[in-house]
Amino acid sequence: MVKLAVDAVEGEKDLNFLRQRLAQGALGEGGARLDRNTFHRSLESAKVVLAIAREAGSRRRVGFVRLDLARVEAELSLFVEPPHRRRGVARQLISWARRRAGRRILFAHTPRNNTSAQALFTALGFHCQGERLPGFIRWEGSPP
Ligand SMILES: CC(C)(COP(=O)(O)OP(=O)(O)OC[C@H]1O[C@@H](n2cnc3c(N)ncnc32)[C@H](O)[C@@H]1OP(=O)(O)O)[C@@H](O)C(=O)NCCC(=O)NCCS
């Protein structure tokens, strides 16, 4: 597993990283059910926390996680830079999100055809709850 630091988003450079990835279609890849405008609004919301994973040595940004804490259940969405996939980045982002979500139930919606995300949530012990929204599978993780 790659050595990473996962930290809350801080400052303009982090925000630019998020904005660029969104503009490049990070979420359009089928990563989340959020549209770009919702995500942009969340950059300013106190109820949404965002964190970035950085490689330990280079501090290069390799992924991000968004956690919506507005309700009793916390919704998670995440993205890992393609060259850095299958090295445990998502695993570490989700572990950060679990800690940050505290006792809330954590859930995510993955597009029906997103097999990578489905494999990820299965591997991390989330429960598949079927298609709750048209085209999206809901995954629920228990509190730590
Ligand atoms: C899904 C995604 C976040 C996975 O990130 P990642 O950093 O590659 O995942 P990890 O390396 O932490 O994988 C952990 C485990 O999940 C499973 N897994 C993850 N991606 C997988 C894939 N493409 N195929 C099969 N299993 C996969 C594996 O069991 C893996 O463990 P292993 O590599 O030891 O076998 C990444 O592919 C991505 O950003 N996709 C586009 C956005 C998206 O789909 N977001 C998630 C929906 S909210």
The ligand as an SDF file (V2000), in Angstrom:
LIG
                    3D

 48 50  0  0  0  0  0  0  0  0999 V2000
  -13.0740    3.2580   -7.4770 C   0  0  0  0  0  0  0  0  0  0  0  0
  -11.7480    3.9570   -7.1380 C   0  0  0  0  0  0  0  0  0  0  0  0
  -12.0220    5.0990   -6.1510 C   0  0  0  0  0  0  0  0  0  0  0  0
  -10.8050    2.9190   -6.4900 C   0  0  0  0  0  0  0  0  0  0  0  0
   -9.6210    3.5760   -6.0500 O   0  0  0  0  0  0  0  0  0  0  0  0
   -8.2430    2.7630   -5.7880 P   0  0  0  0  0  0  0  0  0  0  0  0
   -7.3240    3.6700   -5.0700 O   0  0  0  0  0  0  0  0  0  0  0  0
   -7.7840    2.1800   -7.0570 O   0  0  0  0  0  0  0  0  0  0  0  0
   -8.7160    1.5820   -4.8170 O   0  0  0  0  0  0  0  0  0  0  0  0
   -7.7610    0.7490   -3.8120 P   0  0  0  0  0  0  0  0  0  0  0  0
   -6.4280    0.5600   -4.4550 O   0  0  0  0  0  0  0  0  0  0  0  0
   -7.7980    1.3570   -2.4590 O   0  0  0  0  0  0  0  0  0  0  0  0
   -8.5330   -0.6390   -3.8110 O   0  0  0  0  0  0  0  0  0  0  0  0
   -8.9230   -1.3380   -2.6270 C   0  0  0  0  0  0  0  0  0  0  0  0
   -9.5550   -2.6600   -3.0450 C   0  0  0  0  0  0  0  0  0  0  0  0
  -10.7620   -2.4220   -3.7880 O   0  0  0  0  0  0  0  0  0  0  0  0
  -10.8710   -3.3790   -4.8670 C   0  0  0  0  0  0  0  0  0  0  0  0
  -10.7580   -2.6810   -6.1620 N   0  0  0  0  0  0  0  0  0  0  0  0
  -10.5420   -1.3460   -6.3590 C   0  0  0  0  0  0  0  0  0  0  0  0
  -10.5460   -1.0740   -7.6910 N   0  0  0  0  0  0  0  0  0  0  0  0
  -10.7650   -2.2490   -8.3170 C   0  0  0  0  0  0  0  0  0  0  0  0
  -10.8620   -2.6200   -9.6930 C   0  0  0  0  0  0  0  0  0  0  0  0
  -10.7320   -1.7170  -10.6860 N   0  0  0  0  0  0  0  0  0  0  0  0
  -11.0830   -3.9240   -9.9930 N   0  0  0  0  0  0  0  0  0  0  0  0
  -11.2130   -4.8450   -9.0220 C   0  0  0  0  0  0  0  0  0  0  0  0
  -11.1050   -4.5730   -7.7010 N   0  0  0  0  0  0  0  0  0  0  0  0
  -10.8940   -3.2810   -7.3560 C   0  0  0  0  0  0  0  0  0  0  0  0
   -9.7230   -4.3540   -4.6760 C   0  0  0  0  0  0  0  0  0  0  0  0
  -10.1650   -5.3930   -3.8120 O   0  0  0  0  0  0  0  0  0  0  0  0
   -8.6920   -3.4770   -3.9820 C   0  0  0  0  0  0  0  0  0  0  0  0
   -7.7550   -4.2120   -3.2310 O   0  0  0  0  0  0  0  0  0  0  0  0
   -6.4850   -4.8880   -3.9890 P   0  0  0  0  0  0  0  0  0  0  0  0
   -5.9230   -3.8590   -4.9490 O   0  0  0  0  0  0  0  0  0  0  0  0
   -5.5630   -5.2050   -2.8530 O   0  0  0  0  0  0  0  0  0  0  0  0
   -7.0230   -6.0700   -4.7160 O   0  0  0  0  0  0  0  0  0  0  0  0
  -11.0420    4.5100   -8.4280 C   0  0  0  0  0  0  0  0  0  0  0  0
  -11.0430    3.4980   -9.4180 O   0  0  0  0  0  0  0  0  0  0  0  0
  -11.7090    5.7560   -8.9960 C   0  0  0  0  0  0  0  0  0  0  0  0
  -11.3800    6.8840   -8.6030 O   0  0  0  0  0  0  0  0  0  0  0  0
  -12.6740    5.5940   -9.9320 N   0  0  0  0  0  0  0  0  0  0  0  0
  -13.4070    6.7400  -10.5230 C   0  0  0  0  0  0  0  0  0  0  0  0
  -14.2690    7.4350   -9.4840 C   0  0  0  0  0  0  0  0  0  0  0  0
  -15.1580    6.4510   -8.7270 C   0  0  0  0  0  0  0  0  0  0  0  0
  -15.5950    5.4500   -9.2700 O   0  0  0  0  0  0  0  0  0  0  0  0
  -15.4110    6.7500   -7.4280 N   0  0  0  0  0  0  0  0  0  0  0  0
  -16.1440    5.8560   -6.5100 C   0  0  0  0  0  0  0  0  0  0  0  0
  -17.6210    6.0690   -6.4480 C   0  0  0  0  0  0  0  0  0  0  0  0
  -18.1680    7.2710   -5.2800 S   0  0  0  0  0  0  0  0  0  0  0  0
  1  2  1  0
  2  3  1  0
  2  4  1  0
  2 36  1  0
  4  5  1  0
  5  6  1  0
  6  7  2  0
  6  8  1  0
  6  9  1  0
  9 10  1  0
 10 11  2  0
 10 12  1  0
 10 13  1  0
 13 14  1  0
 14 15  1  0
 15 16  1  0
 15 30  1  0
 16 17  1  0
 17 18  1  0
 17 28  1  0
 18 19  1  0
 18 27  1  0
 19 20  2  0
 20 21  1  0
 21 22  1  0
 21 27  2  0
 22 23  1  0
 22 24  2  0
 24 25  1  0
 25 26  2  0
 26 27  1  0
 28 29  1  0
 28 30  1  0
 30 31  1  0
 31 32  1  0
 32 33  2  0
 32 34  1  0
 32 35  1  0
 36 37  1  0
 36 38  1  0
 38 39  2  0
 38 40  1  0
 40 41  1  0
 41 42  1  0
 42 43  1  0
 43 44  2  0
 43 45  1  0
 45 46  1  0
 46 47  1  0
 47 48  1  0
M  END
$$$$
